[in-house]
Amino acid sequence: MNLGEVFYRHMLRDPGAVAIVDGETRRNFGDWYAEIRAVAGGLQARGLKSGDHFVAVLSNRYETATLYWACQMLGLIFTPFNWRANGEEVAYVLEDADTIAVAFESATRKTVGEAIDVHGDVALISLDIDAGDFDGLLGSAPVDGPSAADERDICLMLYTSGTTGRPKGVPRSHRAERLAASHCVAQLYYQRGEATLGVMPMFHTMGVRSILMSMLLNGALVCLPSWDAETAMRLIQDEKIDTLFLVPTMFHDMLHHPKRSGYDLSAVQNIGYAGMAMTSTLTGLCQKEFSPRHFTNFYGSSEIYCFSVCDHVAEKPGCAGRAGIGQVIRIVNADPDGGSGPNDLVAPGESGEIIAPMDGMEGFDGYWKRPDADAKSIRDGWYFTGDLGCFDEDGELYVVGRVDDMVISGGENIYPEEVEDVLAKSPLVEQVAVIGMPDERMGARIIAFVEPAYADCSADALDAWCLDSTMARFKRPRAYVFVKRIPRSAAGKLLRRFLRDGDYEILTDFQSTL
């Protein structure tokens, strides 16, 4: 069954249920379905047909979600991209995706205009959402209903963030998306009618899944165009939001916000995180502040949505749990050059690269026009995640970092996330990121970048904190850099490459030691 048909059938189940909220815009499933059909009719009238790529450079808003569903009605390939990207990056996607149409808004109008100039395709269908084009689509003759697209057809193409080089297109089928969302509902213990905060970017795997899950549950998707902690708390309070599926950074920002006590967050019954590790300190704070019915760590990727799930992170902070529905995970020797195979298993308790089979229910079939990326990440029917992990004595998974981020200092392997977890427990630290920097003697040395919480935060105080911890002495940072803000993506994920490139602002009131 294709996703357009799924939406139609779930609309019939409860047409009066609130489906989407975006500021003053509020639609139930019945009314929204009528508008989606009209927008789909408008796209069809402009010449778009099944299999065409529809690129959206849009923030989280009613129009973005409506265009997503209109694409599913027509069998188009919804291809969202980061609205914070520059013109060169957007131009690359327009070319790489064989784009037929691109939608943008006032905030991305200039960027997309620059991209179209570079792309040089005057036949490209351009839709300016804030200049009347969306209203024109709403006024179109509606399609009768969902297309007859096969569930094996591609319905979505996400672009990976691209830690190095160009981002890679990840094509995903109707079937893979439907199963990923259904499995996510089950593994996060969501219930029918629950409202969720739609703040994870709709160009991100978690953002798209939030759209799908709210539909499956006949629950409200409450849009937040871009992350703002106070606005998020206000929406949670006013819209009685039940579930939060966020990256740890967002939980941190809300619970450390100076106006936190001014908002009632008691409606939240279920919290889950993904995308990056959550420190044990933040885990404890989330448990204390929300006292949730369920608290889950969901470990996955754009390519293969779910690897593993842990539904007891309050008891085992940092644990990624066991393999997800229909999934298998292995840990093999970590080889950045791609020399390891799926049978090169590490010894019990040792760390290595996490891999999963390509024949899972939620996976993709390979990157878009990137045989080089396929050769690196797909070997003998297994997907090599690039993540480092280990199994504990209970057979549960811990993700300890990235293969590319592992630091070898003096012949010892050091995982940045372990050091970050120790430093994050210090009351002097607001946020922290750790990387390895070249060192002539040691090969690499550990450097900590810190957003200080108090004026008396210093390198000496943090070094003493590390020495008093249970972490091995050799793993502690050899230098500290105090910064105004640790760089993160639009999805809240840590961008270590910016720190390596020197793209940060030093706080001159603190004594950095780099």
PyMOL commands that set and color helices and strands:
alter all, ss='L'
color gray80, all
select helices_A, chain A and resi 3-13+29-45+62-74+87-96+106-119+129-131+133-138+174-187+205-216+229-238+248-255+260-262+280-290+371-377+416-424+459-468+473-475+496-500
alter helices_A, ss='H'
color red, helices_A
select strands_A, chain A and resi 18-22+25-28+53-57+77-80+99-104+125-128+154-159+169-173+196-198+221-223+243-246+270-273+294-300+306-310+319-323+330-332+352-357+378-379+382-391+397-402+407-409+412-414+429-439+443-452+479-482
alter strands_A, ss='S'
color yellow, strands_A
deselect
rebuild
show_as cartoon
